[in-house]
Amino acid sequence: MGKTFRNNIPTVFFLSIILLFCITLIGMPRLSIPIGVGYVLYLIVNPAVPAFVKLGIKRSYAVLLVFCSLIFFSTYPIVKIFPTITNEVENFQYYIPKVDTYLKKQYYELKTTIRDKFGYELKDDIVFDGLEVAKTGTTNILLTLPKIVASIVEWIFLVPLVIFFLLRDGEHLKRMILKITPNNIFERTYYLGHQFNKQLGDYIFAKFVEASIVGIIITSGLLIIDVRFSLLLGLIAGVTNIIPYVGPILGAVPAIVFALAEYGAGTTFGAIFLLYLIANAIDIGIVFPILVSKIVNLHPVMVVISVILGSQYLGVVGMVISIPLAAALKLVFIEIYNEVYQNR
């Protein structure tokens, strides 16, 4: 009994360190989010380092080349697009009353039609309260959007720092973790760590490509149709597309409501509606099956639950990483199941 307890001490100690680290990150979102973002970006770009080393470039130079390339290609578009986005956000605020007036007018027409045909009087409280909540929420989001973007300045320092040190010392850190890993769980820890990193990096990269494709299609289409706020609406569609299931709907609602209020239910509205249908059809029928669905194999109910839990603890970032984390937990439970029941 005492010998068994002593043999299990390293395992308990190792698992306690991992658990304490996870709890610390969850309890400090201001620190955990940039660390998580930096870690994910590291997983995406890290394979380029050994690729450059195979070409004869020294590892230190390869790390520097990958790091500088990542910084350039991630900041250059932001620097170019940010002034336009800020301008569109400021101008979009003036259209909120117009949208509000249009929705109220449509509601009164619907109310009159129902009263005349069926003799039923719709109550105004729910509708007007809902409009007020939606208007206030939209205004708050638009007003805080520049502040949110400004708060990313803190990330601009932390995220590159995390990426650089992981690129430089990631292998050394991995060896340190494996060094303190108990022998009885060494192989499983190595396997699960490798699978987790692969799934997380591949999934985030695939979702980034998927969101970029949807955003580019919608932005380009809106520019061709000559719709106001094309860049802002395309950005909203791309960002919300990252959220499974509800993301495409959330991304389409602002454009559809704005199009109805600005252009009416005519050809322009029909073109915008068709554009969103085509973009999401391409996403669901082509992009998602090729890029995303093969990476994680989860039941749709588990996907919904993981997204809800992720949003509760880490907001939008939690929604994005919740699915690969759930897939990683699935791997852990499968390993535990195999250990407990199949190896008896």
KOLLUM-238546 format. One record per atom (N, C-alpha, C): y, z, x; residue in one letter. Coordinates in pm, whole numbers, padded with zeros to 5 digits, always signed. Example, Ala and Ser with C-alpha at 12.3 -4.5 7.8 and 13.67 -1.06 7.14 Angstrom:
! KOLLUM-238546
-00569+00780+01319A-00450+00780+01230A-00330+00780+01320A-00225+00708+01285S-00106+00714+01367S+00003+00787+01290S
This chain:
! KOLLUM-238546
-00121+00000+00084M+00000+00000+00000M+00126+00000+00087M+00128+00093+00188G+00245+00101+00275G+00260-00023+00359G+00147-00081+00403K+00152-00202+00484K+00205-00319+00402K+00160-00327+00277T+00207-00435+00189T+00357-00424+00166T+00404-00299+00148F+00547-00277+00127F+00628-00320+00248F+00577-00283+00369R+00649-00321+00491R+00651-00472+00510R+00543-00538+00471N+00537-00683+00484N+00634-00753+00390N+00665-00689+00277N+00754-00749+00179N+00901-00719+00205N+00929-00628+00299I+01069-00592+00327I+01152-00713+00370I+01105-00798+00464P+01186-00915+00501P+01216-01008+00384P+01117-01026+00295T+01138-01113+00179T+01243-01056+00087T+01234-00925+00059V+01331-00859-00029V+01470-00865+00033V+01478-00841+00163F+01607-00844+00231F+01669-00984+00225F+01587-01085+00252F+01635-01224+00250F+01684-01263+00110F+01605-01233+00008L+01644-01267-00129L+01767-01188-00173L+01781-01064-00124S+01899-00984-00158S+02025-01045-00100S+02015-01098+00022I+02131-01163+00084I+02171-01286+00003I+02074-01368-00037I+02102-01488-00116I+02165-01449-00250I+02110-01348-00316L+02163-01303-00445L+02304-01249-00430L+02329-01169-00328L+02461-01113-00305L+02563-01223-00278L+02522-01323-00202F+02611-01437-00173F+02647-01511-00301F+02548-01535-00387C+02573-01606-00513C+02665-01526-00605C+02642-01395-00614I+02725-01310-00699I+02868-01306-00648I+02884-01302-00515T+03019-01302-00456T+03094-01430-00490T+03025-01543-00480L+03090-01670-00512L+03129-01678-00659L+03040-01634-00747I+03069-01637-00891I+03187-01547-00924I+03197-01434-00856G+03304-01339-00884G+03437-01375-00821G+03439-01476-00736M+03563-01518-00670M+03583-01669-00688M+03614-01714-00810P+03625-01858-00835P+03734-01927-00754P+03840-01852-00722R+03948-01913-00645R+03900-01955-00507R+03801-01884-00455L+03744-01918-00326L+03619-02004-00340L+03538-01974-00442S+03409-02044-00457S+03427-02190-00496S+03532-02221-00576I+03551-02359-00619I+03582-02452-00501I+03682-02420-00416P+03703-02509-00300P+03585-02513-00204P+03515-02398-00188I+03396-02399-00104I+03289-02489-00164I+03271-02479-00297G+03173-02563-00364G+03208-02710-00356G+03336-02742-00376V+03381-02881-00366V+03360-02934-00225V+03395-02852-00126G+03377-02893+00013G+03230-02913+00047G+03145-02825-00006Y+03001-02835+00021Y+02943-02962-00041Y+02984-02992-00163V+02935-03113-00230V+02979-03239-00155V+03106-03243-00115L+03155-03358-00039L+03083-03370+00095L+03053-03256+00154Y+02975-03256+00279Y+02837-03319+00258Y+02770-03283+00148L+02639-03339+00120L+02646-03491+00101L+02758-03537+00045I+02772-03681+00019I+02795-03759+00148I+02881-03708+00237V+02920-03784+00356V+02836-03752+00478V+02762-03642+00475N+02687-03600+00594N+02587-03704+00644N+02517-03779+00555P+02424-03880+00608P+02489-03985+00697P+02622-04001+00688A+02690-04100+00772A+02693-04056+00918A+02689-03924+00943V+02697-03874+01080V+02577-03920+01163V+02453-03891+01121P+02339-03942+01201P+02333-04094+01207P+02386-04162+01104A+02389-04308+01107A+02477-04357+01221A+02593-04292+01240F+02682-04329+01352F+02620-04290+01486F+02549-04178+01488V+02484-04134+01613V+02380-04237+01657V+02306-04294+01560K+02207-04397+01592K+02271-04522+01650K+02399-04543+01618L+02471-04659+01672L+02522-04635+01814L+02495-04513+01867G+02536-04482+02003G+02663-04401+02014G+02719-04358+01902I+02841-04276+01904I+02804-04129+01922I+02875-04059+02007K+02848-03917+02027K+02868-03842+01896K+02789-03735+01877R+02793-03663+01750R+02932-03608+01720R+03000-03553+01820S+03134-03497+01797S+03231-03605+01748S+03221-03725+01807Y+03306-03835+01763Y+03265-03885+01625Y+03135-03885+01599A+03086-03928+01467A+03136-03834+01358A+03133-03703+01385V+03184-03604+01290V+03332-03628+01263V+03407-03650+01372L+03552-03672+01358L+03580-03801+01281L+03503-03906+01308L+03522-04033+01239L+03494-04021+01089L+03384-03955+01054V+03349-03935+00913V+03453-03849+00843V+03495-03743+00910F+03594-03651+00850F+03727-03723+00826F+03776-03795+00926C+03905-03865+00910C+03896-03974+00804C+03783-04043+00798S+03765-04147+00696S+03766-04086+00556S+03699-03973+00540L+03695-03906+00410L+03835-03862+00369L+03910-03803+00461I+04046-03757+00430I+04134-03875+00390I+04123-03985+00464F+04208-04101+00435F+04176-04161+00299F+04048-04188+00273F+04011-04256+00149F+04021-04167+00026F+04033-04035+00045S+04050-03945-00069S+04196-03914-00097S+04279-03913+00008T+04420-03877-00012T+04510-03998-00036T+04477-04113+00022Y+04563-04230+00008Y+04579-04272-00138Y+04469-04284-00216P+04488-04319-00358P+04570-04216-00435P+04549-04087-00402I+04623-03981-00472I+04772-03994-00444I+04807-04016-00319V+04948-04030-00281V+05012-04148-00353V+04936-04257-00367K+04988-04376-00431K+04998-04362-00583K+04897-04296-00643I+04888-04292-00789I+04962-04173-00849I+04973-04062-00774F+05028-03938-00829F+05167-03956-00891F+05263-04025-00827P+05395-04041-00890P+05388-04113-01025P+05301-04215-01034T+05287-04289-01160T+05227-04201-01268T+05124-04124-01232I+05059-04034-01329I+05159-03930-01378I+05235-03872-01286T+05335-03771-01324T+05437-03829-01420T+05483-03950-01392N+05581-04017-01478N+05522-04044-01616N+05396-04090-01622E+05334-04117-01750E+05312-03989-01830E+05276-03881-01762V+05259-03752-01831V+05390-03706-01893V+05499-03718-01817E+05630-03676-01869E+05672-03762-01989E+05647-03893-01982N+05684-03981-02092N+05594-03964-02213N+05468-03930-02189F+05373-03916-02299F+05410-03801-02392F+05479-03700-02338Q+05518-03584-02421Q+05608-03626-02537Q+05689-03731-02515Y+05781-03774-02620Y+05708-03846-02734Y+05583-03886-02711Y+05507-03954-02815Y+05426-03858-02900Y+05420-03733-02862I+05341-03636-02940I+05398-03619-03081I+05530-03604-03101P+05582-03597-03239P+05551-03722-03320P+05553-03838-03256K+05522-03962-03327K+05377-03961-03376K+05287-03916-03291V+05146-03906-03330V+05130-03805-03442V+05199-03693-03432D+05193-03590-03535D+05241-03645-03670D+05352-03717-03670T+05405-03776-03794T+05307-03876-03854T+05247-03959-03768Y+05152-04059-03815Y+05030-03994-03881Y+04976-03890-03817L+04858-03824-03872L+04889-03756-04005L+05007-03695-04015K+05045-03632-04142K+05062-03737-04253K+05120-03850-04218K+05138-03956-04316K+05004-04007-04367K+04910-04027-04274Q+04777-04072-04314Q+04706-03969-04400Q+04727-03843-04368Y+04665-03737-04448Y+04720-03736-04589Y+04853-03750-04605Y+04913-03751-04738Y+04863-03869-04821Y+04847-03984-04756E+04794-04100-04828E+04651-04076-04873E+04570-04016-04785L+04432-03983-04821L+04429-03879-04933L+04516-03781-04925K+04522-03676-05026K+04558-03734-05163K+04656-03825-05165T+04698-03888-05292T+04585-03972-05350T+04514-04048-05265T+04403-04132-05311T+04293-04048-05373T+04256-03940-05308I+04149-03852-05360I+04192-03786-05491I+04319-03744-05499R+04368-03679-05621R+04369-03777-05738R+04413-03901-05712D+04420-04000-05821D+04283-04046-05868D+04188-04060-05774K+04057-04114-05811K+03958-04007-05857K+03965-03889-05794F+03864-03787-05824F+03923-03661-05886F+04056-03650-05891G+04119-03533-05951G+04104-03407-05868G+04078-03423-05738Y+04061-03306-05650Y+04180-03297-05555Y+04234-03177-05543E+04351-03154-05459E+04309-03095-05325E+04331-03170-05218L+04300-03120-05084L+04398-03011-05043L+04348-02911-04976K+04435-02803-04928K+04496-02842-04794K+04622-02806-04777D+04695-02847-04657D+04678-02750-04539D+04639-02627-04569D+04641-02524-04464D+04555-02563-04344D+04430-02603-04370I+04338-02631-04260I+04387-02748-04177I+04433-02853-04246V+04478-02973-04176V+04600-02945-04089V+04701-02879-04148F+04824-02855-04072F+04804-02752-03962F+04719-02654-03988D+04687-02559-03881D+04615-02629-03766D+04523-02720-03803G+04451-02794-03699G+04544-02883-03620G+04637-02952-03689L+04733-03037-03620L+04822-02956-03527L+04862-02839-03574E+04948-02754-03492E+04876-02706-03367E+04749-02667-03386V+04670-02624-03271V+04652-02739-03173V+04619-02859-03226A+04598-02975-03140A+04726-03013-03067A+04840-03009-03141K+04968-03045-03079K+05007-02945-02971K+04991-02818-03003T+05025-02714-02905T+04935-02723-02783T+04803-02744-02807G+04709-02756-02696G+04738-02875-02608G+04767-02990-02672T+04798-03111-02595T+04925-03093-02513T+05026-03033-02576T+05152-03009-02505T+05131-02917-02387T+05053-02811-02407N+05028-02717-02298N+04953-02783-02184N+04855-02868-02220I+04779-02938-02116I+04870-03030-02036I+04952-03105-02107L+05042-03198-02038L+05143-03125-01951L+05193-03011-02002L+05292-02936-01926L+05230-02868-01804L+05105-02825-01818T+05041-02754-01706T+04971-02849-01610T+04956-02977-01649L+04887-03071-01561L+04953-03083-01425L+05087-03099-01418P+05150-03103-01285P+05128-02972-01206P+05126-02858-01280K+05103-02731-01212K+04961-02723-01158K+04867-02776-01236I+04728-02776-01191I+04715-02863-01066I+04778-02979-01071V+04774-03068-00954V+04841-03001-00835V+04950-02929-00863A+05020-02860-00753A+04934-02750-00693A+04855-02682-00778S+04769-02575-00727S+04659-02631-00637S+04631-02759-00648I+04530-02822-00563I+04577-02826-00418I+04706-02803-00397V+04757-02798-00259V+04681-02693-00179V+04646-02582-00246E+04567-02478-00180E+04431-02533-00140E+04374-02615-00228W+04245-02677-00197W+04256-02777-00083W+04373-02843-00076I+04391-02947+00025I+04373-02889+00165I+04400-02760+00179F+04379-02695+00309F+04235-02644+00321F+04184-02580+00215L+04053-02516+00224L+03937-02615+00224L+03943-02715+00135V+03831-02808+00123V+03807-02886+00252V+03910-02949+00313P+03884-03019+00440P+03833-02925+00549P+03881-02800+00546L+03836-02703+00645L+03686-02677+00630L+03642-02659+00504V+03500-02636+00478V+03418-02758+00520V+03467-02877+00483I+03394-03001+00516I+03380-03018+00666I+03490-02994+00740F+03486-03016+00884F+03387-02922+00952F+03391-02793+00916F+03301-02698+00981F+03155-02720+00940F+03133-02766+00817L+02996-02797+00777L+02945-02922+00850L+03030-03022+00864L+02989-03140+00940L+02959-03106+01086L+03040-03019+01140R+03023-02983+01281R+02909-02885+01302R+02901-02782+01215D+02807-02672+01237D+02702-02659+01127D+02693-02759+01038G+02599-02748+00926G+02454-02732+00971G+02413-02810+01070E+02275-02801+01120E+02249-02665+01184E+02348-02616+01256H+02334-02483+01319H+02322-02375+01212H+02404-02387+01107L+02397-02290+00997L+02262-02296+00927L+02210-02417+00908K+02079-02432+00844K+01971-02364+00929K+01978-02383+01061R+01878-02319+01149R+01889-02168+01144R+02011-02116+01133M+02028-01970+01123M+01963-01916+00996M+01983-01987+00884I+01924-01942+00758I+01771-01947+00766I+01718-02056+00823L+01573-02068+00835L+01517-01965+00932L+01599-01924+01028K+01553-01826+01127K+01529-01689+01064K+01612-01654+00965I+01594-01524+00901I+01505-01534+00776I+01455-01654+00750T+01367-01671+00635T+01228-01618+00668T+01173-01530+00585P+01039-01476+00611P+00934-01588+00616P+00831-01567+00697N+00729-01670+00717N+00655-01705+00588N+00635-01604+00500N+00555-01629+00380N+00627-01717+00278N+00760-01733+00291I+00832-01821+00198I+00909-01928+00274I+00876-01946+00402F+00952-02040+00486F+00941-02183+00433F+00817-02228+00410E+00797-02367+00367E+00863-02393+00232E+00849-02298+00138R+00909-02317+00005R+01061-02314+00014R+01115-02228+00096T+01261-02221+00111T+01315-02350+00170T+01246-02402+00271Y+01290-02527+00332Y+01282-02641+00231Y+01171-02646+00156Y+01152-02754+00058Y+01256-02746-00054Y+01275-02625-00108L+01370-02609-00218L+01513-02636-00172L+01546-02590-00050G+01680-02616+00002G+01705-02764+00021G+01606-02834+00074H+01619-02979+00092H+01634-03050-00041H+01550-03014-00140Q+01555-03077-00271Q+01686-03048-00342Q+01733-02922-00330F+01859-02884-00394F+01975-02964-00336F+01984-02970-00204N+02093-03045-00140N+02087-03193-00177N+01967-03249-00179K+01952-03391-00211K+01993-03419-00356K+01944-03336-00449Q+01977-03357-00590Q+02125-03338-00617Q+02183-03232-00560L+02324-03203-00583L+02412-03313-00526L+02387-03352-00402G+02468-03457-00340G+02454-03591-00411G+02330-03628-00441D+02306-03756-00508D+02367-03757-00648D+02354-03645-00719Y+02404-03640-00857Y+02557-03649-00860Y+02624-03570-00777I+02770-03571-00776I+02822-03709-00734I+02759-03768-00634F+02801-03902-00590F+02781-04003-00703F+02666-03994-00771A+02639-04087-00881A+02738-04069-00996A+02771-03944-01029K+02868-03918-01136K+03007-03965-01096K+03041-03951-00968F+03170-03999-00921F+03179-04151-00935F+03073-04220-00893V+03071-04367-00906V+03075-04406-01053V+02998-04336-01137E+02994-04366-01280E+03132-04348-01343E+03197-04234-01313A+03330-04207-01369A+03432-04309-01318A+03421-04348-01191S+03513-04446-01135S+03498-04581-01203S+03373-04622-01228I+03349-04750-01295I+03410-04750-01435I+03385-04641-01511V+03439-04631-01647V+03592-04630-01643V+03651-04550-01552G+03796-04543-01542G+03858-04676-01503G+03796-04747-01411I+03849-04877-01368I+03841-04979-01481I+03728-04981-01552I+03712-05076-01664I+03818-05051-01770I+03837-04925-01808I+03931-04893-01915I+04075-04915-01870I+04108-04872-01748T+04244-04892-01698T+04277-05041-01688T+04185-05120-01634S+04208-05264-01621S+04222-05329-01758S+04135-05288-01852G+04143-05345-01987G+04273-05311-02056G+04317-05187-02043L+04443-05146-02106L+04563-05218-02044L+04557-05241-01913L+04664-05316-01847L+04668-05461-01896L+04550-05519-01915I+04544-05657-01965I+04599-05665-02107I+04563-05563-02190I+04613-05561-02328I+04761-05525-02331I+04814-05472-02220D+04954-05429-02208D+04981-05308-02296D+04900-05202-02274V+04914-05077-02348V+04988-04977-02260V+05077-04900-02322R+05148-04795-02249R+05049-04690-02197R+05086-04627-02087F+05009-04516-02029F+04867-04559-01993F+04851-04683-01946S+04718-04734-01913S+04651-04651-01804S+04727-04617-01701L+04671-04542-01588L+04631-04402-01632L+04716-04336-01711L+04687-04200-01757L+04565-04199-01848L+04557-04291-01942L+04444-04297-02035L+04315-04334-01961L+04325-04423-01862G+04207-04457-01783G+04159-04341-01699G+04255-04263-01644L+04219-04145-01566L+04151-04041-01653L+04205-04020-01774I+04144-03924-01867I+04001-03967-01901I+03983-04097-01927A+03849-04148-01961A+03752-04129-01845A+03798-04155-01723G+03711-04140-01607G+03674-03996-01580G+03773-03906-01586V+03747-03765-01556V+03657-03702-01662V+03687-03728-01790T+03606-03668-01896T+03466-03726-01901T+03448-03848-01848N+03315-03908-01846N+03216-03828-01762N+03268-03747-01671I+03182-03663-01588I+03104-03563-01674I+03165-03519-01787I+03101-03421-01874I+02996-03491-01959I+02872-03448-01953P+02766-03516-02030P+02790-03510-02180P+02750-03615-02250Y+02750-03625-02395Y+02891-03630-02456Y+02966-03519-02446V+03095-03511-02515V+03207-03577-02434V+03185-03601-02305G+03289-03656-02219G+03344-03790-02266G+03258-03888-02295P+03311-04017-02342P+03392-04007-02471P+03351-03917-02561I+03426-03897-02687I+03562-03836-02658I+03563-03732-02574L+03689-03667-02539L+03784-03765-02471L+03729-03855-02390G+03813-03952-02320G+03868-04060-02410G+03797-04090-02520A+03840-04197-02610A+03940-04150-02715A+03931-04024-02757V+04015-03973-02867V+04165-03991-02839V+04219-03951-02721P+04363-03968-02698P+04409-04113-02711P+04329-04207-02658A+04368-04348-02663A+04364-04401-02806A+04262-04361-02883I+04248-04411-03020I+04360-04357-03108I+04389-04227-03097V+04496-04168-03178V+04631-04227-03139V+04655-04241-03008F+04781-04300-02962F+04794-04445-03010F+04685-04520-03004A+04689-04661-03046A+04720-04673-03195A+04661-04585-03276L+04690-04588-03420L+04836-04556-03448L+04889-04454-03379A+05027-04413-03401A+05126-04515-03348A+05094-04581-03237E+05187-04673-03172E+05177-04816-03227E+05055-04862-03251Y+05035-05002-03288Y+04982-05022-03429Y+04936-04911-03492G+04877-04926-03624G+04736-04982-03616G+04672-04993-03732A+04532-05040-03736A+04528-05193-03735A+04580-05251-03627G+04584-05396-03615G+04498-05447-03502G+04535-05562-03449T+04455-05626-03345T+04457-05548-03214T+04573-05487-03181T+04582-05410-03057T+04490-05289-03063T+04493-05219-03177F+04402-05104-03193F+04257-05150-03184F+04226-05262-03249G+04089-05313-03245G+04047-05348-03103G+04138-05404-03025A+04107-05439-02886A+04082-05314-02802A+04165-05210-02825I+04147-05084-02751I+04014-05019-02789I+03986-05015-02919F+03861-04955-02966F+03741-05030-02909F+03748-05164-02909L+03639-05245-02854L+03625-05224-02704L+03737-05208-02634L+03733-05183-02489L+03657-05056-02458L+03686-04948-02531Y+03615-04822-02507Y+03467-04834-02541Y+03435-04907-02648L+03295-04929-02683L+03221-05004-02571L+03284-05109-02519I+03222-05189-02413I+03204-05105-02286I+03309-05030-02248A+03302-04948-02127A+03190-04845-02137A+03180-04778-02252N+03076-04676-02268N+02938-04739-02285N+02932-04860-02343A+02803-04930-02354A+02751-04967-02215A+02843-05016-02129I+02805-05048-01991I+02758-04921-01919I+02829-04812-01942D+02793-04685-01879D+02655-04638-01925D+02636-04632-02058I+02511-04578-02113I+02393-04672-02088I+02418-04803-02098G+02309-04898-02088G+02273-04941-01948G+02371-04936-01856I+02346-04989-01721I+02370-04883-01613I+02492-04828-01609V+02531-04740-01498V+02451-04610-01500V+02447-04543-01614F+02380-04412-01622F+02231-04421-01589F+02156-04515-01649P+02012-04521-01617P+01985-04550-01470P+02069-04634-01408I+02045-04672-01269I+02087-04562-01173I+02201-04498-01199L+02258-04404-01102L+02219-04259-01126L+02217-04215-01253V+02214-04071-01281V+02079-04022-01333V+02023-04090-01433S+01909-04034-01506S+01787-04011-01417S+01772-04092-01310K+01656-04076-01223K+01671-03959-01126K+01791-03908-01112I+01815-03801-01015I+01768-03666-01069I+01803-03637-01195V+01761-03512-01257V+01676-03544-01379V+01571-03464-01398N+01480-03485-01510N+01481-03359-01596N+01580-03351-01688L+01597-03233-01771L+01596-03272-01918L+01549-03181-02001H+01552-03201-02146H+01699-03198-02192H+01736-03281-02291P+01875-03283-02338P+01928-03146-02380P+01842-03062-02439V+01886-02927-02479V+01924-02846-02356V+01846-02857-02249M+01877-02785-02126M+02007-02835-02065M+02032-02964-02079V+02157-03021-02028V+02276-02959-02101V+02268-02953-02234V+02377-02897-02315V+02399-02750-02279V+02290-02672-02271I+02302-02529-02240I+02363-02509-02101I+02318-02588-02004S+02369-02573-01868S+02518-02608-01860S+02560-02711-01935V+02701-02749-01936V+02786-02639-01998V+02739-02579-02106I+02813-02470-02171I+02827-02351-02077I+02717-02312-02014L+02721-02198-01921L+02810-02229-01801L+02801-02352-01750G+02884-02391-01636G+03031-02386-01668G+03068-02433-01789S+03209-02432-01829S+03260-02290-01848S+03172-02200-01892Q+03213-02062-01916Q+03247-01989-01786Q+03172-02017-01679Y+03190-01943-01554Y+03280-02014-01452Y+03274-02148-01449L+03349-02220-01345L+03433-02334-01401L+03453-02338-01533G+03540-02439-01593G+03485-02579-01576G+03576-02674-01547V+03537-02815-01534V+03440-02834-01418V+03464-02764-01307V+03373-02776-01192V+03233-02730-01232V+03228-02623-01313G+03098-02574-01360G+03026-02676-01445G+03101-02750-01528M+03040-02856-01609M+02977-02964-01522M+03044-02994-01413V+02997-03103-01326V+02872-03062-01250V+02871-02941-01194I+02759-02901-01109I+02649-02831-01186I+02669-02804-01316S+02570-02727-01393S+02437-02800-01403S+02439-02932-01419I+02315-03007-01438I+02229-03007-01310I+02285-03042-01192P+02200-03034-01072P+02157-02891-01041P+02240-02791-01074L+02198-02653-01054L+02081-02618-01145L+02087-02665-01271A+01976-02643-01364A+01849-02712-01313A+01867-02832-01258A+01752-02904-01202A+01693-02828-01083A+01782-02767-01002A+01735-02688-00888A+01659-02565-00936A+01710-02498-01039L+01640-02382-01096L+01503-02423-01151L+01497-02542-01207K+01369-02593-01257K+01270-02605-01142K+01317-02655-01027L+01230-02664-00910L+01179-02527-00867L+01271-02428-00869V+01233-02291-00829V+01127-02236-00923V+01147-02252-01053F+01050-02199-01151F+00915-02270-01139F+00918-02400-01109I+00792-02472-01090I+00717-02416-00970I+00791-02387-00861E+00728-02330-00742E+00672-02191-00771E+00747-02110-00847I+00699-01976-00883I+00575-01987-00970I+00579-02080-01065Y+00463-02099-01153Y+00339-02139-01072Y+00357-02232-00980N+00244-02276-00898N+00189-02162-00813N+00280-02078-00764E+00239-01966-00680E+00163-01862-00761E+00212-01831-00883V+00155-01722-00961V+00026-01763-01031V+00025-01885-01087Y-00087-01922-01175Y-00188-02017-01110Y-00144-02104-01021Q-00236-02202-00967Q-00301-02158-00836Q-00241-02059-00772N-00295-02015-00644N-00370-01882-00655N-00418-01853-00774R-00493-01727-00794R-00628-01732-00723R
